[in-house]
Amino acid sequence: MAIIDGVPAIEVTLWIGGRPAFEYADPDHNPDAEEHGTKVSSKYIECRNGETFTIHVRVNKTYDHQQPVPHTLNLAVYIDGQWIRGELCRESHLKDGPFRTDIKERIARAPGGTTVKQAFKFAGVLAIDDNYNWRVEHEREKVRDLGFIELRVFRVEELENSTFNHSTDATRLSEIAEKSLKGRAISHGTQFDDDVQ
């Protein structure tokens, strides 16, 4: 369970196969460090090709929506560096107990213009010996966030309703030039399951 120091009321757990995934400490993570003034928690998990997963978020009643100013929580999911979807947690959601949400799919626009749901699932990535500079440069940006599942939490003020924003189509890398990885041990990324209208 990823808990950010200083905000213990927000808990994030990745579930695989209906159970919480076993988490390993990130040996490179410094819990006292801040990234651009933002507190960060980091864990590792094991995964297998084709396994679907769910991001389970719980905000306990102890969370104070009035400090430092009145606000709503925006829970934004990013996978492999791409924004996937967001959920809002308002103060009224905590009236009868903790706020819980399971984020297990993205909503995307299909080629025909229909809106579809696509479940999250793990997919392997094969590192190949290909040193063409054009490929390495093209992949380097995509590889930077490959394998990351992030929940970014923002304090926001709701002003008015907005139009629905869907996820854009993601081109997934199934093969990566080994040189693009720059020594990182990446074996999996995320792909999206079959469309469900």
MDAnalysis code that builds the backbone (N, CA, C; Angstrom):
import MDAnalysis as mda
import numpy as np

u = mda.Universe.empty(591, n_residues=197, atom_resindex=np.repeat(np.arange(197), 3), trajectory=True)
u.add_TopologyAttr("name", ["N", "CA", "C"] * 197)
u.add_TopologyAttr("resid", np.arange(1, 198))
u.add_TopologyAttr("resname", ["MET", "ALA", "ILE", "ILE", "ASP", "GLY", "VAL", "PRO", "ALA", "ILE", "GLU", "VAL", "THR", "LEU", "TRP", "ILE", "GLY", "GLY", "ARG", "PRO", "ALA", "PHE", "GLU", "TYR", "ALA", "ASP", "PRO", "ASP", "HIS", "ASN", "PRO", "ASP", "ALA", "GLU", "GLU", "HIS", "GLY", "THR", "LYS", "VAL", "SER", "SER", "LYS", "TYR", "ILE", "GLU", "CYS", "ARG", "ASN", "GLY", "GLU", "THR", "PHE", "THR", "ILE", "HIS", "VAL", "ARG", "VAL", "ASN", "LYS", "THR", "TYR", "ASP", "HIS", "GLN", "GLN", "PRO", "VAL", "PRO", "HIS", "THR", "LEU", "ASN", "LEU", "ALA", "VAL", "TYR", "ILE", "ASP", "GLY", "GLN", "TRP", "ILE", "ARG", "GLY", "GLU", "LEU", "CYS", "ARG", "GLU", "SER", "HIS", "LEU", "LYS", "ASP", "GLY", "PRO", "PHE", "ARG", "THR", "ASP", "ILE", "LYS", "GLU", "ARG", "ILE", "ALA", "ARG", "ALA", "PRO", "GLY", "GLY", "THR", "THR", "VAL", "LYS", "GLN", "ALA", "PHE", "LYS", "PHE", "ALA", "GLY", "VAL", "LEU", "ALA", "ILE", "ASP", "ASP", "ASN", "TYR", "ASN", "TRP", "ARG", "VAL", "GLU", "HIS", "GLU", "ARG", "GLU", "LYS", "VAL", "ARG", "ASP", "LEU", "GLY", "PHE", "ILE", "GLU", "LEU", "ARG", "VAL", "PHE", "ARG", "VAL", "GLU", "GLU", "LEU", "GLU", "ASN", "SER", "THR", "PHE", "ASN", "HIS", "SER", "THR", "ASP", "ALA", "THR", "ARG", "LEU", "SER", "GLU", "ILE", "ALA", "GLU", "LYS", "SER", "LEU", "LYS", "GLY", "ARG", "ALA", "ILE", "SER", "HIS", "GLY", "THR", "GLN", "PHE", "ASP", "ASP", "ASP", "VAL", "GLN"])
u.atoms.positions = np.array([
    [0.851, -1.180, 0.000],
    [0.000, 0.000, 0.000],
    [0.888, 1.232, 0.000],
    [0.693, 2.073, -0.977],
    [1.468, 3.307, -1.072],
    [0.765, 4.398, -0.275],
    [1.453, 4.910, 0.718],
    [0.936, 6.010, 1.532],
    [1.981, 7.110, 1.512],
    [1.568, 8.326, 1.253],
    [2.493, 9.452, 1.217],
    [2.647, 10.000, 2.630],
    [3.892, 10.126, 3.067],
    [4.146, 10.714, 4.384],
    [3.534, 12.103, 4.440],
    [2.862, 12.414, 5.509],
    [2.229, 13.716, 5.672],
    [0.785, 13.722, 5.194],
    [0.368, 12.681, 4.437],
    [-1.027, 12.566, 3.980],
    [-1.458, 11.106, 4.176],
    [-1.458, 10.621, 5.427],
    [-1.746, 9.208, 5.666],
    [-3.199, 8.811, 5.410],
    [-4.078, 9.764, 5.193],
    [-5.491, 9.451, 4.980],
    [-5.765, 8.921, 3.573],
    [-4.783, 9.008, 2.662],
    [-4.961, 8.536, 1.296],
    [-4.120, 7.274, 1.104],
    [-4.789, 6.165, 0.732],
    [-4.106, 4.884, 0.535],
    [-4.337, 4.403, -0.897],
    [-3.284, 3.890, -1.515],
    [-3.365, 3.382, -2.884],
    [-2.804, 1.967, -2.904],
    [-3.564, 1.030, -3.482],
    [-3.140, -0.358, -3.585],
    [-3.422, -0.857, -4.991],
    [-2.498, -1.597, -5.560],
    [-2.718, -2.221, -6.856],
    [-3.212, -3.642, -6.618],
    [-4.331, -4.004, -7.263],
    [-4.907, -5.337, -7.123],
    [-4.712, -6.095, -8.430],
    [-4.273, -7.336, -8.316],
    [-4.105, -8.225, -9.467],
    [-4.856, -9.516, -9.154],
    [-5.733, -9.933, -10.058],
    [-6.484, -11.167, -9.842],
    [-7.367, -11.125, -8.612],
    [-7.920, -9.952, -8.285],
    [-8.828, -9.834, -7.150],
    [-8.154, -9.762, -5.790],
    [-6.817, -9.654, -5.759],
    [-6.080, -9.576, -4.482],
    [-5.058, -8.435, -4.542],
    [-4.747, -7.865, -3.382],
    [-3.700, -6.826, -3.387],
    [-2.367, -7.423, -3.839],
    [-1.668, -6.719, -4.708],
    [-0.357, -7.169, -5.173],
    [0.661, -7.031, -4.046],
    [1.608, -7.977, -3.980],
    [2.686, -7.865, -3.004],
    [3.609, -6.749, -3.456],
    [3.930, -5.844, -2.542],
    [4.735, -4.675, -2.880],
    [6.133, -4.791, -2.305],
    [7.082, -4.307, -3.064],
    [8.474, -4.259, -2.634],
    [8.880, -2.803, -2.502],
    [9.736, -2.532, -1.545],
    [10.229, -1.167, -1.366],
    [11.088, -0.781, -2.563],
    [10.992, 0.458, -2.967],
    [11.825, 0.986, -4.046],
    [13.175, 1.364, -3.437],
    [14.251, 0.658, -3.799],
    [15.552, 0.946, -3.165],
    [16.091, 2.332, -3.498],
    [15.606, 2.935, -4.573],
    [16.085, 4.262, -4.974],
    [15.235, 5.396, -4.425],
    [14.149, 5.067, -3.725],
    [13.230, 6.108, -3.248],
    [13.680, 6.669, -1.909],
    [13.723, 7.992, -1.820],
    [14.037, 8.683, -0.574],
    [12.729, 9.284, -0.057],
    [12.146, 8.736, 1.034],
    [10.845, 9.228, 1.508],
    [10.861, 10.685, 1.967],
    [12.030, 11.221, 2.263],
    [12.112, 12.614, 2.710],
    [12.243, 13.589, 1.541],
    [12.584, 13.063, 0.370],
    [12.791, 13.946, -0.784],
    [11.450, 14.374, -1.360],
    [11.454, 15.525, -1.965],
    [10.273, 16.029, -2.660],
    [10.639, 16.266, -4.109],
    [9.725, 15.940, -4.999],
    [9.939, 16.135, -6.424],
    [9.138, 17.354, -6.864],
    [9.822, 18.444, -7.167],
    [9.168, 19.700, -7.565],
    [8.187, 20.162, -6.484],
    [8.561, 20.026, -5.213],
    [7.707, 20.457, -4.109],
    [6.567, 19.495, -3.813],
    [6.592, 18.299, -4.408],
    [5.522, 17.320, -4.250],
    [6.034, 16.095, -3.519],
    [5.264, 15.608, -2.559],
    [5.644, 14.393, -1.851],
    [5.334, 13.179, -2.722],
    [6.213, 12.165, -2.675],
    [6.092, 10.995, -3.530],
    [6.274, 9.725, -2.711],
    [5.490, 8.686, -3.024],
    [5.670, 7.351, -2.472],
    [5.882, 6.417, -3.653],
    [6.793, 5.439, -3.528],
    [7.113, 4.575, -4.658],
    [7.282, 3.131, -4.207],
    [6.677, 2.193, -4.959],
    [6.761, 0.753, -4.677],
    [6.974, -0.002, -5.980],
    [7.444, -1.245, -5.864],
    [7.558, -2.161, -6.990],
    [6.588, -3.315, -6.778],
    [6.097, -3.892, -7.888],
    [5.274, -5.098, -7.815],
    [5.731, -6.063, -8.905],
    [5.354, -7.336, -8.747],
    [5.584, -8.325, -9.793],
    [4.329, -8.430, -10.643],
    [4.509, -8.716, -11.935],
    [3.347, -8.868, -12.814],
    [3.640, -9.929, -13.862],
    [2.567, -10.404, -14.484],
    [2.682, -11.402, -15.552],
    [1.904, -10.923, -16.775],
    [2.355, -11.359, -17.955],
    [1.669, -10.999, -19.200],
    [0.196, -11.361, -19.137],
    [-0.634, -10.436, -19.570],
    [-2.058, -10.704, -19.693],
    [-2.866, -10.543, -18.432],
    [-2.230, -10.333, -17.279],
    [-2.977, -10.143, -16.031],
    [-3.631, -8.766, -16.023],
    [-4.911, -8.724, -15.671],
    [-5.581, -7.438, -15.522],
    [-5.315, -6.902, -14.122],
    [-5.379, -5.588, -13.983],
    [-5.133, -4.991, -12.669],
    [-6.075, -3.829, -12.428],
    [-6.232, -3.514, -11.142],
    [-7.108, -2.444, -10.679],
    [-6.329, -1.570, -9.707],
    [-6.535, -0.271, -9.799],
    [-5.934, 0.664, -8.842],
    [-7.015, 0.974, -7.811],
    [-6.803, 0.538, -6.570],
    [-7.777, 0.747, -5.502],
    [-7.326, 1.950, -4.672],
    [-8.213, 2.924, -4.541],
    [-7.902, 4.139, -3.781],
    [-8.896, 4.266, -2.633],
    [-8.371, 4.603, -1.471],
    [-9.213, 4.813, -0.290],
    [-8.785, 6.123, 0.361],
    [-9.773, 6.984, 0.621],
    [-9.520, 8.235, 1.348],
    [-10.298, 8.120, 2.651],
    [-9.580, 8.104, 3.771],
    [-10.206, 7.938, 5.082],
    [-10.930, 9.195, 5.541],
    [-11.855, 9.012, 6.466],
    [-12.649, 10.135, 6.999],
    [-11.787, 11.206, 7.661],
    [-10.585, 10.838, 8.039],
    [-9.718, 11.805, 8.713],
    [-9.160, 12.864, 7.757],
    [-9.346, 12.662, 6.447],
    [-8.834, 13.644, 5.496],
    [-9.609, 14.953, 5.646],
    [-8.890, 16.070, 5.715],
    [-9.499, 17.380, 5.923],
    [-9.570, 18.160, 4.613],
    [-10.765, 18.255, 4.050],
    [-10.975, 18.987, 2.794],
    [-10.967, 20.508, 2.987],
    [-10.796, 20.977, 4.217],
    [-10.811, 22.418, 4.477],
    [-9.405, 23.005, 4.616],
    [-8.389, 22.158, 4.691],
    [-7.026, 22.644, 4.893],
    [-6.168, 22.370, 3.669],
    [-5.337, 23.233, 3.221],
    [-5.133, 24.586, 3.723],
    [-6.255, 25.548, 3.320],
    [-7.009, 25.207, 2.269],
    [-8.202, 25.964, 1.862],
    [-9.240, 24.930, 1.444],
    [-10.530, 25.285, 1.397],
    [-11.530, 24.308, 0.948],
    [-11.201, 23.790, -0.472],
    [-11.284, 22.469, -0.647],
    [-10.897, 21.890, -1.933],
    [-11.541, 20.517, -2.142],
    [-11.441, 20.037, -3.360],
    [-11.823, 18.686, -3.760],
    [-10.537, 17.984, -4.167],
    [-10.475, 16.666, -3.979],
    [-9.307, 15.915, -4.428],
    [-9.534, 15.422, -5.861],
    [-8.573, 15.653, -6.712],
    [-8.573, 15.096, -8.062],
    [-7.579, 13.949, -8.056],
    [-8.065, 12.732, -8.257],
    [-7.231, 11.535, -8.282],
    [-6.987, 11.178, -9.747],
    [-5.817, 11.512, -10.268],
    [-5.510, 11.363, -11.692],
    [-4.597, 10.166, -11.916],
    [-5.017, 9.260, -12.800],
    [-4.251, 8.052, -13.097],
    [-3.423, 8.267, -14.365],
    [-2.134, 7.963, -14.258],
    [-1.215, 7.977, -15.394],
    [-0.590, 6.591, -15.489],
    [-0.585, 6.031, -16.694],
    [0.037, 4.725, -16.913],
    [1.011, 4.864, -18.077],
    [2.240, 4.404, -17.866],
    [3.300, 4.517, -18.874],
    [3.452, 5.952, -19.357],
    [3.232, 6.906, -18.454],
    [3.404, 8.323, -18.770],
    [2.215, 8.982, -19.429],
    [1.136, 8.247, -19.665],
    [-0.037, 8.798, -20.351],
    [-1.189, 8.973, -19.370],
    [-1.858, 10.151, -19.440],
    [-3.048, 10.357, -18.611],
    [-4.123, 9.378, -19.057],
    [-4.747, 8.700, -18.080],
    [-5.754, 7.690, -18.387],
    [-7.144, 8.157, -17.987],
    [-7.296, 8.597, -16.755],
    [-8.592, 9.094, -16.286],
    [-8.426, 9.715, -14.908],
    [-9.471, 10.379, -14.448],
    [-9.454, 10.985, -13.134],
    [-10.745, 10.704, -12.385],
    [-10.675, 10.770, -11.089],
    [-11.838, 10.628, -10.201],
    [-11.793, 11.789, -9.217],
    [-12.958, 12.252, -8.789],
    [-13.024, 13.321, -7.804],
    [-13.486, 12.766, -6.467],
    [-12.857, 13.217, -5.404],
    [-13.277, 12.901, -4.037],
    [-13.637, 14.221, -3.363],
    [-14.942, 14.387, -3.129],
    [-15.441, 15.599, -2.484],
    [-15.628, 15.346, -0.989],
    [-15.716, 16.420, -0.230],
    [-15.924, 16.304, 1.218],
    [-17.200, 15.528, 1.517],
    [-18.247, 15.700, 0.714],
    [-19.521, 15.001, 0.943],
    [-19.384, 13.488, 0.799],
    [-18.376, 13.023, 0.056],
    [-18.158, 11.584, -0.108],
    [-17.702, 10.911, 1.182],
    [-17.197, 11.686, 2.133],
    [-16.685, 11.121, 3.385],
    [-17.710, 11.170, 4.513],
    [-18.900, 11.611, 4.204],
    [-19.928, 11.787, 5.239],
    [-20.267, 10.477, 5.959],
    [-20.401, 9.395, 5.216],
    [-20.816, 8.120, 5.803],
    [-19.690, 7.110, 5.947],
    [-18.476, 7.518, 5.780],
    [-17.349, 6.592, 5.887],
    [-16.288, 6.948, 4.868],
    [-15.280, 6.085, 4.723],
    [-14.201, 6.387, 3.782],
    [-14.692, 6.380, 2.337],
    [-14.017, 7.151, 1.504],
    [-14.277, 7.162, 0.065],
    [-13.437, 6.049, -0.547],
    [-14.067, 5.207, -1.362],
    [-13.345, 4.120, -2.039],
    [-13.684, 4.171, -3.527],
    [-12.673, 3.933, -4.347],
    [-12.906, 3.814, -5.784],
    [-11.917, 2.813, -6.359],
    [-12.388, 2.036, -7.320],
    [-11.550, 1.089, -8.043],
    [-11.441, 1.567, -9.482],
    [-10.236, 1.881, -9.894],
    [-9.992, 2.366, -11.251],
    [-9.367, 1.204, -12.012],
    [-10.138, 0.614, -12.923],
    [-9.685, -0.602, -13.594],
    [-9.762, -0.528, -15.107],
    [-10.144, 0.631, -15.628],
    [-10.293, 0.760, -17.069],
    [-10.165, 2.213, -17.474],
    [-9.890, 2.397, -18.751],
    [-9.914, 3.749, -19.298],
    [-11.134, 3.867, -20.192],
    [-11.557, 5.079, -20.429],
    [-12.637, 5.351, -21.362],
    [-11.990, 6.028, -22.564],
    [-12.193, 5.439, -23.738],
    [-11.531, 5.929, -24.946],
    [-12.541, 6.084, -26.074],
    [-12.154, 6.826, -27.061],
    [-12.985, 7.017, -28.247],
    [-12.538, 6.013, -29.300],
    [-13.438, 5.156, -29.742],
    [-13.142, 4.161, -30.771],
    [-13.117, 4.831, -32.139],
    [-12.513, 4.183, -33.154],
    [-12.428, 4.799, -34.490],
    [-13.777, 5.245, -35.049],
    [-14.866, 4.552, -34.765],
    [-16.177, 4.933, -35.278],
    [-16.820, 6.069, -34.517],
    [-16.163, 6.574, -33.482],
    [-16.702, 7.678, -32.696],
    [-17.441, 7.238, -31.451],
    [-17.616, 5.935, -31.248],
    [-18.287, 5.464, -30.038],
    [-17.325, 5.521, -28.855],
    [-17.895, 5.557, -27.658],
    [-17.098, 5.557, -26.438],
    [-17.018, 4.131, -25.915],
    [-15.803, 3.699, -25.574],
    [-15.599, 2.328, -25.109],
    [-14.805, 2.319, -23.807],
    [-14.949, 1.227, -23.051],
    [-14.141, 0.992, -21.859],
    [-13.094, -0.066, -22.205],
    [-11.877, 0.123, -21.702],
    [-10.798, -0.820, -21.937],
    [-10.093, -1.103, -20.617],
    [-10.132, -2.361, -20.182],
    [-9.502, -2.759, -18.918],
    [-7.982, -2.656, -19.033],
    [-7.322, -2.473, -17.883],
    [-5.865, -2.430, -17.830],
    [-5.325, -3.850, -17.749],
    [-4.274, -4.148, -18.502],
    [-3.593, -5.425, -18.329],
    [-2.115, -5.274, -18.649],
    [-1.315, -6.129, -18.004],
    [0.128, -6.077, -18.197],
    [0.508, -6.742, -19.510],
    [1.550, -6.236, -20.136],
    [2.056, -6.810, -21.377],
    [3.575, -6.717, -21.365],
    [4.223, -7.804, -21.760],
    [5.677, -7.855, -21.765],
    [6.291, -6.965, -22.825],
    [7.533, -6.587, -22.582],
    [8.312, -5.780, -23.509],
    [9.614, -6.527, -23.766],
    [9.967, -6.678, -25.029],
    [11.170, -7.398, -25.414],
    [12.257, -6.404, -25.801],
    [13.408, -6.490, -25.132],
    [14.545, -5.636, -25.478],
    [15.339, -6.336, -26.575],
    [15.531, -5.657, -27.702],
    [16.264, -6.245, -28.818],
    [17.527, -5.444, -29.087],
    [18.489, -6.097, -29.732],
    [19.761, -5.455, -30.043],
    [19.613, -4.697, -31.364],
    [19.192, -3.446, -31.263],
    [18.978, -2.604, -32.436],
    [19.509, -1.224, -32.083],
    [20.621, -0.842, -32.685],
    [21.283, 0.400, -32.300],
    [21.107, 1.535, -33.312],
    [20.089, 1.436, -34.188],
    [19.864, 2.527, -35.120],
    [19.496, 3.781, -34.338],
    [20.239, 4.849, -34.584],
    [20.037, 6.087, -33.826],
    [18.616, 6.619, -33.932],
    [17.989, 6.514, -35.111],
    [16.631, 7.046, -35.277],
    [15.662, 6.296, -34.371],
    [15.860, 5.006, -34.193],
    [14.974, 4.225, -33.332],
    [15.194, 4.585, -31.867],
    [16.445, 4.682, -31.472],
    [16.770, 5.007, -30.076],
    [16.197, 6.371, -29.714],
    [16.363, 7.369, -30.578],
    [15.840, 8.708, -30.299],
    [14.311, 8.714, -30.250],
    [13.681, 7.965, -31.147],
    [12.223, 7.898, -31.204],
    [11.641, 7.227, -29.950],
    [12.313, 6.220, -29.441],
    [11.798, 5.444, -28.306],
    [12.135, 6.047, -26.953],
    [13.186, 6.834, -26.891],
    [13.687, 7.303, -25.597],
    [12.604, 8.003, -24.768],
    [11.792, 8.843, -25.385],
    [10.743, 9.569, -24.670],
    [9.668, 8.615, -24.150],
    [9.282, 7.633, -24.971],
    [8.251, 6.679, -24.567],
    [8.742, 5.738, -23.468],
    [10.018, 5.393, -23.512],
    [10.582, 4.443, -22.559],
    [10.760, 5.063, -21.176],
    [10.897, 6.370, -21.131],
    [11.176, 7.050, -19.854],
    [10.171, 6.683, -18.766],
    [8.881, 6.610, -19.094],
    [7.850, 6.324, -18.100],
    [7.242, 4.933, -18.250],
    [7.805, 4.106, -19.116],
    [7.280, 2.764, -19.334],
    [7.379, 1.940, -18.045],
    [6.295, 1.264, -17.695],
    [6.289, 0.436, -16.488],
    [5.815, 1.171, -15.248],
    [5.506, 2.465, -15.366],
    [5.042, 3.240, -14.210],
    [3.514, 3.299, -14.184],
    [2.951, 3.005, -13.030],
    [1.527, 3.196, -12.774],
    [1.472, 4.240, -11.675],
    [0.915, 5.399, -11.985],
    [0.928, 6.510, -11.036],
    [-0.481, 6.974, -10.701],
    [-0.667, 7.326, -9.445],
    [-1.860, 8.056, -9.036],
    [-1.350, 9.399, -8.530],
    [-1.697, 10.445, -9.229],
    [-1.305, 11.793, -8.827],
    [-2.511, 12.430, -8.150],
    [-2.293, 12.995, -6.968],
    [-3.368, 13.577, -6.173],
    [-3.189, 15.094, -6.152],
    [-4.246, 15.792, -6.582],
    [-4.220, 17.248, -6.638],
    [-5.346, 17.815, -5.785],
    [-5.080, 18.942, -5.116],
    [-6.147, 19.708, -4.471],
    [-6.675, 20.674, -5.519],
    [-7.986, 20.633, -5.767],
    [-8.566, 21.493, -6.801],
    [-9.791, 22.210, -6.265],
    [-10.123, 23.316, -6.907],
    [-11.360, 24.032, -6.624],
    [-12.268, 23.826, -7.823],
    [-13.469, 23.316, -7.588],
    [-14.411, 23.083, -8.681],
    [-15.149, 24.381, -8.985],
    [-15.058, 24.821, -10.236],
    [-15.692, 26.065, -10.639],
    [-16.948, 25.825, -11.459],
    [-16.896, 24.886, -12.403],
    [-18.051, 24.595, -13.249],
    [-17.842, 23.235, -13.899],
    [-18.890, 22.710, -14.504],
    [-18.784, 21.439, -15.212],
    [-17.964, 21.624, -16.475],
    [-17.256, 20.575, -16.856],
    [-16.475, 20.626, -18.084],
    [-16.901, 19.486, -18.987],
    [-16.467, 19.548, -20.233],
    [-16.814, 18.487, -21.163],
    [-15.948, 17.267, -20.889],
    [-16.451, 16.102, -21.297],
    [-15.759, 14.840, -21.085],
    [-14.503, 14.762, -21.935],
    [-13.387, 14.456, -21.305],
    [-12.144, 14.215, -22.031],
    [-11.838, 12.738, -21.958],
    [-11.682, 12.099, -23.105],
    [-11.368, 10.678, -23.135],
    [-9.877, 10.493, -23.342],
    [-9.406, 9.288, -23.065],
    [-8.000, 8.976, -23.297],
    [-7.731, 8.967, -24.793],
    [-6.536, 9.365, -25.154],
    [-6.147, 9.287, -26.554],
    [-5.618, 7.886, -26.829],
    [-5.588, 7.509, -28.086],
    [-5.058, 6.194, -28.428],
    [-3.581, 6.150, -28.100],
    [-3.175, 5.077, -27.431],
    [-1.775, 4.925, -27.049],
    [-1.120, 3.900, -27.965],
    [0.008, 4.269, -28.555],
    [0.769, 3.277, -29.304],
    [1.714, 2.631, -28.321],
    [1.587, 1.335, -28.156],
    [2.349, 0.604, -27.176],
    [3.584, -0.017, -27.798],
    [4.685, 0.068, -27.086],
    [5.916, -0.544, -27.561],
    [5.956, -1.998, -27.101],
    [6.094, -2.938, -28.031],
    [6.246, -4.336, -27.654],
    [7.706, -4.748, -27.769],
    [8.458, -4.009, -28.592],
    [9.899, -4.218, -28.714],
    [10.593, -2.879, -28.525],
    [11.720, -2.917, -27.825],
    [12.470, -1.695, -27.548],
    [13.938, -1.967, -27.808],
    [14.611, -1.028, -28.437],
    [16.058, -1.146, -28.606],
    [16.693, -1.098, -27.222],
    [17.563, -2.060, -26.955],
    [18.192, -2.159, -25.632],
    [18.868, -0.849, -25.237],
    [19.444, -0.168, -26.200],
    [20.133, 1.093, -25.934],
    [19.163, 2.167, -25.438],
    [17.881, 2.076, -25.838],
    [16.882, 3.053, -25.391],
    [16.631, 2.959, -23.893],
    [16.831, 1.780, -23.330],
    [16.543, 1.561, -21.908],
    [17.557, 2.223, -20.987],
    [18.748, 2.514, -21.510],
    [19.806, 3.155, -20.700],
    [20.056, 2.405, -19.412],
    [20.110, 1.086, -19.459],
    [20.434, 0.276, -18.288],
    [19.268, -0.025, -17.357],
    [18.075, 0.502, -17.631],
    [16.912, 0.233, -16.771],
    [16.396, -1.168, -17.042],
    [15.967, -1.857, -15.994],
    [15.438, -3.219, -16.115],
    [13.921, -3.156, -16.244],
    [13.433, -2.971, -17.468],
    [11.993, -2.887, -17.716],
    [11.565, -4.146, -18.449],
    [10.597, -4.858, -17.896],
    [10.121, -6.069, -18.551],
    [8.664, -5.963, -18.978],
    [7.900, -5.027, -18.390],
    [6.472, -4.926, -18.686],
    [6.017, -3.475, -18.788],
    [4.955, -3.302, -19.548],
    [4.223, -2.047, -19.632],
    [2.756, -2.408, -19.521],
    [1.891, -1.510, -19.949],
    [0.450, -1.755, -19.888],
    [-0.136, -1.702, -21.288],
    [-1.068, -2.589, -21.536],
    [-1.871, -2.482, -22.743],
    [-3.326, -2.491, -22.313],
    [-4.208, -2.207, -23.240],
    [-5.619, -2.099, -22.898],
    [-6.375, -3.250, -23.523],
    [-7.285, -3.827, -22.756],
    [-8.047, -5.002, -23.167],
    [-9.043, -4.638, -24.260],
    [-9.786, -5.632, -24.722],
    [-10.774, -5.426, -25.770],
    [-11.800, -4.371, -25.380],
    [-12.311, -3.670, -26.386],
    [-13.290, -2.618, -26.176],
    [-14.605, -3.189, -25.634],
    [-15.181, -2.493, -24.661],
    [-16.522, -2.798, -24.166],
    [-17.309, -1.501, -24.248],
    [-18.410, -1.494, -25.003],
    [-19.184, -0.255, -25.160],
    [-19.950, 0.065, -23.896],
])
